[in-house]
Amino acid sequence: MEAVNRKLIRPSLNEIKEQIAPPRRGQQQKKPVPPDQTNAENFYYVKQMQAKTPMVFVLRDGETLHGTIEWYDKCCLKVNRNGEPNLLLYKPSIKYMYKEA
């Protein structure tokens, strides 16, 4: 048998670039995925802590607590209260909260 020279067929670089190139302005682009966290909750807590804003916390069982936020973390808030013991509130136990009028 004779050895046959075989030439590999490869696409040119321009063809590959056209396949990979991002869509042009006229074509539809997918919307980017929104971030998992907006950090709005953290911003709100920091703002209330710095201003020492009097807050009202309404718990899931209907009880209301008054105080200021001293610090917070992923799962709880530390609330300072006047004339009463300070509390550590778990976030899931808070129904809602608002600024005291």
C-alpha positions, -999 to +999 in steps of 0.1 A: +000+000+000+011+035-007+012+062+019-014+089+011-009+124+022-041+135+039-047+172+046-067+180+077-097+203+070-099+230+096-122+260+098-105+293+094-101+316+125-126+341+110-153+314+109-147+305+146-148+342+156-181+347+139-196+318+158-184+330+192-189+368+186-215+385+208-247+395+191-248+428+173-270+457+184-299+447+162-302+413+177-319+404+209-298+400+240-308+381+272-314+402+303-287+397+329-297+376+360-306+399+389-283+397+420-292+373+448-291+401+474-297+438+470-284+447+505-314+469+511-321+453+544-285+459+556-286+495+544-318+500+564-304+486+596-272+506+594-292+538+588-314+532+618-285+522+640-265+553+632-295+576+638-305+557+669-340+558+656-367+546+681-384+516+665-415+495+672-412+458+666-444+437+662-438+401+668-456+371+652-476+365+683-488+402+683-466+415+711-450+449+704-416+460+716-401+495+716-364+502+714-334+510+692-313+487+671-278+483+686-265+457+661-276+430+637-264+399+620-277+373+596-304+359+619-310+384+647-312+420+660-301+433+694-326+459+706-318+484+734-348+494+755-352+522+780-358+510+816-362+474+804-337+446+796-321+446+762-333+419+739-319+397+712-347+392+686-346+365+660-356+379+626-381+351+618-400+361+650-405+397+638-437+402+618-429+438+609-412+469+623-416+506+619-402+539+631-418+551+663-438+583+657 
